Amino acid sequence: MSSGNTQFRCAVLTGGALAILFFLFAHTFLSPPDTVFYWCWAESLFTDLDFYFIDEFARWDVPPRYSYITPTGRLANDWPPGTGFVIGPLAYLPPVFAHAWMVFLVFISVVFWIRETQLATRDLWIVITGLVAGTPLLFYLLFGPFFSHVPSFAATTVFLTLWARKKLADRSEHDWIVLGLLLGTSALLRPQNLLLSLVMLADLQDLTQRRLQDPACKLVLFCAMAFLAFAPQLVIWTVLYGSPLALPKVEEMHWLYPSFGKVLFSDFHGILPWTPLFAPAVAGLFIMTRRNTRLGIGLLLVLLVQLYINSANAVWWSGGSFGNRRMLDSAIIWGWGMIALLNWKEARPWRVCIAVVVTACSTWTTLLVLAERVGELPLSRYVPFIGDNILAVIFSTLSNPVRLIKGLVRWTDSPASTLAVRVAASLLLAAGTGSVLLFQRRPLSIPVMIPQVVLPGAALVLLLVVSVGVVRTPPENDPGVIEAAGTEAAVLWDNHIELAYYHARREEHQLAEEAARRAIGLRPNNTAGWVELGRALYLQERMKSAVEAFDKVLETDPDHALSRSLRQSAIDSAHPPREHVP
């Protein structure tokens, strides 16, 4: 059989397989706060040409506490806009088309990475298995595509791949333009991606050993392109928040107190318990520094910086996250680590050992995906891994195949029109991925005008559209909306409730009390915070205070059974019955 026929068959089979998987399992997850806020950027800009989100918030049932009135008098959207811009005009269509588009972008980025790293065929399937199933990528590709982490993964992958392709002295002006635009685009998706630029510190050795012509001019060109791509974010921050450096949610950062241990080892969305492939991947990066110091040091630097940023966040468990979803952005680095491990020794036993390790880690993470899909592992509630808890969860998941299938296949109750839309999106995905595979082996011949003219031109057009959008965004003047939204975001309320429950399960009642009080400070009229506070006080045997907390709950919800029961128990404990005296 000719190589052309083989390539065609591979493209058709791969595209068809992806289409079937997408049709069966893809779940268009749109719920506040994260995914809806990302979606609202696209919907508001490309349907109304403004950033006045009130209609979108009403359509997607966004609770008022998730937004607030900014110092400029406008409704806030603290989530970065890049994901909405990637979705773009697809906001006019059913969300399943945007979902297919996100999968396609990731597919292109991974195929590009495979090509540029010259990944050997013998290593292809084990590395791809680890990259998809051993990281949070599988979960968010299928079940959370509108989180920013999915397009951020694609942009980060292409940026790092292009950086790794050429050393500093070998880069042309075209390379610097594309790298700058990619860096700015990555930051538009997630502002912390600006720190991807630190990978270039690994080029310093190359700078000292070679003579680089006009290094200052090329650096200015790189920074100018990055600024151009990131400029829409600066314009939005200026108009909506009053400053180009507003940095919403920066108050969540505890820069001097990073929670490295919890982010790495906690069973509450910690990296290693949920995605153990991280450990061998990092080991592979250290091995890589021996053969390719520049690449190994650069990738390790980026990974450690991302780990530090995520550890310094007050919400170190990443909220209702599958594993630590924030590490997904740089997960392509795990792929480089696996390649380095596989290539460290050519002996077959070594390669088999690494394949077994990657498969085992990927299987574990996939089992957690299945447990979450059937409701045994809710992401917003802490389920301890200690003892036989997690094994019992997994056994319960696998022991009921019917429930498992219902949990995975989310389209069975959809009307015929919805199924037709899903079929159309699946076929488009098959056609796109098949075409990429069919032509990806051909030499890349990109005309000079594309990086030098078309890409900066596209960035300028986006900046112009965004500028028009913010000019058309008026301050809020509806007294009802202003009163409901307030002037301070209460979105951290959810995280404090999650943390209170986490500490309660671990019998850390003082910490649970502190988290519950922080939640009450943000939303004093919500009963959940008072329930967690009352339970924490009750378990500390502070019965009078516990009764007062449960009274707050029962004022709003007189039928709250748990609060009524614990309240009565607290009263009985505080006032034990006296012996009868005749």
N, C-alpha and C positions, 0 to 999 in steps of 0.2 A: 504493500500500500504506500502511495506517495506521501511525502511529508505534508503536502498541501491538504490532502484528504484527511490525514490524521489531525492536523490542526483544526480543520473545519469541524470534524466530529467532536473534538475536545471542546470547541467553542459552543457548539449546539448543546452538548450534554451538560456542560457547566451552567450555561444560561438557563436551560430547562430545569435543572435541579434547583437553582436559586429561585426561579419563578415558583416552583412547587412549594418550596419551604416558605417563601414569602406569603403565598396564598393561604397556606394552612396555619401558620403560626404568628404572622405579623399582627401586632396589636397597636392600633393608633391610640397612644396614651396621651390624652390631653386633660390635665386637671391642674388646678392651682396648687402651689404658686408657680413653680419653675416653668413647666412646659407651656402653660397658657401665656405667661408673660413673654416668653420667647416668641410664641406664635403671634401675639398681639402686635409686636413690632412690624411683622410682615402685613398682617391684616389691616392695620390702621394706615400704614404708609401707602400700600399698593391699592387700597380700595377707597380711602378718603383723602390721601395725600396730606396727612397730618399725624400728630402723635397725641391726639385727644382720645384717650382709651375708654371713655365711659361706655360707649356702645359695645365695645369688645368685652369689657368686664361684665356687662349685663348679660351678654350672649353666652359667656362661658361660666357664669355663676361665680365670679371672683368675689370672695368675701371682702368687705370694706377694709378689714384689718391688714390685708396684704398690700394695700397702697396707702398713700398719704399725700397731703398737700405740701409741696416743696416750698422753699423760701421764695420762689418766683410766682407762687400761687397756682402751679400746675399739678396735675396728677402725676405721681411718681411711677416710674418703672425701673426698679433697681437692677434688673437683669440686663446684661449687655445685649446690644441689638444685632450682633453679627449673625446669629442663627436665623433671625427673622429675615435678614437681607439675603441669606442663602436660600431660604424658602421662596422669597420674592413673590412674583406673580402667581405662583402655585397656590397662594392663599385663596385665590378665586375658586379653586377646585376642591373636591373632597380631600381630607387630610391624607388618605392612603396614597395619593400621587406624590405628595411631599415626602411621605415615608419612603417610597420607592426611590426617590431622588437622593435621599440621605444614604440609603444602602448603596446606590450606584457610586456616589462620591467616595465612600469608604473603599469600595471595590477598586475604583480607578487608582486611588492612592496606594493601596496594597500591591496591585499589579505593577505600578511604577516602581515601588520599593523593591519588589522581587527582581525586576529587570535591572535596576541600577546596582543592587548588591550582588548580582549574578549568583543568586541562590541556586545551588545545585539541585537537580531533579530529585536526587536520592534523599535530600533533606526537606524538600518542598512541603510534603504533607505533614510531617511531624512539626515543622515550624509554624505552618498555617493553623494546624490544630491547636497548638499552644497559644498562638496569638489571638485566635477567636474564642476558643472555649476555655482557655486558662486565665483569661483576663475578664473584666466586666464587659468586653466588647459584644459578646454574643447576646447578653441580656439587653443591652441598650440598643443594639441594632434591631432586635425583634420587638422589644416591649417598651422602649423609651427613646425613640428616635429624635424627639424634639427637645431633649436636653442638649445643652450646648456641647457636651463632651463628644458627641458623635461627629459633627462637622469639625470640631477642634482637633480630634484625632486625625482626620483626613488632612487638614491644613498643616498640622505639626509634622505628620509623616512626610509630606512633600517637601516642607522646608528643610528638615533634617537630612533627607535624602539628597537634595540638591547641594546642601552644605558639604556633605560627606563626599560628593562626587569629585570635587576639585579642591586642590589645595589653594592657599591664599594667593600665591603668585600666578596661578594658572587661570584665575577667574577673569572673564572679560567684563566689559561694561554691561553687556546683556545679563550676565550672571548676577551682578550686583543689583541691577534693576529688579529682576525677578525675586531675588532673595529679600530685598527690602519690601516689596509688595506683599510677599508671602508672610513676612514677619508682622506687618501692619494688619493684614487680614486675620492672622491668628489671634492678634491682640484684640481685634474687633469682635471676635468670638468669645474670648476670655482675656481680659486685660493683663492677667498675670503671665500670659504667653509672651509678653514683651521680653521677659527674662530668658526666652529661648536664645536671645542674642548672646547670652553668656557662653554659648557653645563656641563662639569665635575666639574666646580666650585660649582655646587649644591651638589656635593658629599663630600664637605669639612666637613660638619657636621657629616656625616657618618664616615669620617676618624678620627675625634676627639672622637667619641663615641665608636668605635670598634677598636680592635687590628687587623691591617692588616699585614699579613706576607709578608715580602720583598716588601714594597711599591715601593722602588726605582727601584728594578729589573723589576717589572711589568710596571712601568712608562717608563723605558728604552726600554722594549720590545714593548710597544705601540708606542713610538716615532720612533723606528727603523722600524717598519712595515709601519707607515705612511710615513716615508722618502723613503722607498723602493718603495711604490706605486706612490709617487709624483716625484721620481727621473727622469723619462723620461722628465718631464717638465723642470727640472733644466738642463739636458743635452742639450735640445733644445735651451733654453735661452743662454747657454754658447756658443754654436757653431753659432747660428744665430745672436745673439745680442752682444756677447762678455763678458757676465757676467751671472752667475747662478741666480743672483737677478735682472735681467733686468726689470722685471715688466712692460711690454708694456702697454701703455695707463694710466700709473699712473699719468701722467700730467693732466688727467681729474679730479683728486680728489682735492677737496677743503676741507681739513680735519677740518679746524677751522670754516667753514661757511656752515654747513649742512642746506639744504632747507627743513626742516621738514614740515613746513606749506604747501608748494607747493606739496610735495610728497604725503601728506595725503589728502589735500582738493582741489587741483586744478582740474578743469574739463579738463585740458590737461593731460590726462593719470594719474590723481591722484588716489590713492588707494580707497578712500571712494566713490567718484562719480562713479567710474567704477565697483568696487567690494565692495559694502557696507557691505557684510558679514564679513569683517575684524573687524568691530566694535563689534558686539556681540561675535565673536570668541575671541577677546582679553579680553572682559568682562568675558568670560568663563574661561580663563586662570587665571585671578585674583581670581575667585571663587575656582578654583582647588587648589590654594596655601593653602586654609584652610584645605582641606582633605588630600592632598598629596603635602606637602611643597616642597620636593625635585623635583618632576616632574614639578610642576607649576613654581617654580623659574627657573629651568633649561630651560624650553621651553620659558618662557618670556625673559630670558636673550638672548637666540639665536635670537628670533624674534626682539628684540630691537637693537641688534648689526647689524642684516641685514638691519633694517630700517635706522640705522645711516649710514651705508656704502652707501646705495642707495641714501640717502639724501645728502651725501657729494660729490656725483658725479656731475660734472658740467652739464652733460646731465641728469638732475633730472627727466625729463619726459620719459626717457628710449628710446628716438628716436621713430621710427615708431612702437610703442608698443601697444598691446591691454591691456589697463590698465597699471599697473606697472608690466611688465613681470618679472622683477628681483625678485619680492617678491614671484614668483611661486616656487622658489627653496625650500623655507621653508613652503610651503602652507599646508603640512601635520599637522603643528602645529595648523592651523585653525580647522582641524578635531578634535584634542584633545579639543580645546576650545568648540566646539559644543557638544561634549560628556559631558563635565563638566556642560554646561548649562542645558542639558536635564536631568542630574542626580542630579541637585541641589535640586529640589523638586519633590516628587513622585506624587503630586496632578495632576490629569489629565488636568485640565484647564491650569496649567503652561506648561505642555508638549505640549499641543495643541498650546499654544501661541508661544512657541519657534519654533515649526514646521511651523507655519504660517510665522514667521519672516524669517527663513531660506529659505522657499519657495519663499517669496516675493523678498528677496535679490538675489536669484539664477535666478528668472525670469527676473529681471531687467538686470543682467549681460548677460543673454542669448539673450535678446532683442537687446542689444548692439552688440553682435556677429552677429545677423541676419542683423542689419543695416550696419555693416562693409562689410558683404558678398555681399550685393547688391550695394555697392559703395556710400551709403548715409553717411557713417562715415569713411572717409579715415584716416588711422592711421598716415600718415605723414603730415596731415594738421589739424589745430585747428578748431574744430566745437564747438562753445560755448554751454554750457548746460543752460545758463541763459535764463530766460523768457520762451518762448514757442519753442525755437530752437530745443532742443532735442526731445520734444514731437512731433513736426512736422516731425522730421527725423524718429521717430519710427512709426508714423502714415503712412508716405509715404512708409515705408518698408512693413508694414502689409497690406496695402490697395491694393497691386499688387501681388497676390499669384504667378502668372506665373513668374514674374521677380524674386521673392524670390526663387522659386524652381530652376530657372536657375542659380541664384547666389550660391546656396548651392551645387547643383549637377554638378560637374565639369568634368564628364567623358562622357557626351552625344555626344561630337564631336570627341571622340577618335577613332582611327582605331581599327579594330577587334583584332589585335595583342596586342594592349595596354589593351583592355578590358580583354583579356585572361590572361594577366599578373596580372591584378588587381584581377581577380577572384581567381587565384592561391594564391596570397598574402592573400586574405580574408579567404580562406579555411585554410591556414596554421595558421592564427591568431585564427580562430575558434577552430582548433584542439589543439593549445597550451593553450588557455584560458580554454577550456573545461577540458583538462587534469589537469590543476592546480586546478580547482574547485573540480574535482573528487577525488583528492588525498590530498587536503589541510587539511582535518579533521584528517588524520592519524598522529600518533605521529612522530615528527621529530627525526630521528636517523642519525645524521651526524657522520661518522667515524672520529676518531681523526686525521687521516692523511690528511683529506681535509683542515681544517684550518691551520694545522701545516706544511704541506708539499706542497700540491697541490696549494693552493692560493699564498703563497710566491713564489713558483716555477713559476706560471703563471706571477706574477709581474716581476720576473727576466727575463723571456723570452721576455716580452714586452720591458723591459729596454735594453736587448741585441739587439732586432730588431731596436729599435729607435736609439741606438748608431751606428749601421751599417748604418742606414738611414742618420744620420747627417754627418757621415764620407764621404758618397757618395754624399753629397750636395756641389757642387762647388760654389765659388764666381761667381757672374754674370760678364760676359765679353762682352756682346752684347752692343755696344754703344747706339743703339736705345732704348733698354730696360732701360738702365741706365738713359738716358736723359728723357724718358717718366715717369719713376717712381720717379726720384728725390731722395733726401735724407731725406725727411720729409713727414710724412703721412698727407694727406689732407682729411681723412675720416670724420673729425669733420665738414667739410664744410657743409655736409647735415644737421647736427644738428643745425648749426648756421642759415641756411636758414629756417628750421622749427621754430626756436625760433624767427627769425625776423617776420615771418608770424603771429606767435602767438601774439607777442606784437602789431603788426599792427591791428589785429582784436580787440584787447583790447584798441585800441587808445592810446597805450603807445609808442609814436613815437620816443622819444629819445632812449628808449631801443631797439626799432626796428632798428634804425640807428646803434647803437653799435653792434648789432648782425650781421647786414649786412656788416659792415666794417670788422669784424672778418672773415666772409666768404670770402670776397674779398682778405684778406690777405693770405688765403690758396689757393684760385684759382682766381687770378686776371683776367684771360681770360674767365671766365664763366659769361654769361650774367645774370644768376639768381640773383647773389649777387648785381649786379649793378641795376637791376630792383627794388629789395627790398630797396636798398639805395635811389634810386631816388624817390620812392614813400614816404619813410619816410621823406626825405627832403622837398618834395612838401607839405606834410601835416603839416610840421612845418613852411611853408611859406618862406623857404630858396630857392627861385626860381632860382637864378643863379647857386647854387651848384646842384640843382635838374636837371637843363638843362645839366650840365656837366656829371652827372651820366647817364642820358638818351642818351647822345651822345655816351657814351661808349657802350651802348647796341646796338644802331643803326649802329655803325661801324661794328659789327659782324653780326647783324640780322636786316637789313634795313626794313624788313616787320613786325617788332614787333609792333603790333597795339597799345597796351596799352602804351608803351613807347613813341611812336610817338604822341599819343593823349595828354598824360600828359605833354610831352615836349612843345607842342604848347600852351597848357593851361598855363604852367609856364611862357613862353615867353610873352603871352598876359597879364598875371598878373603883371609881372615885368615891362612891358612897356605899360601901358594903353593908348589907342588912345587919342590924344589931340583934343580939340574942334576946328572946322574949323574957321579960322579968315579971314574974307573977306578982 
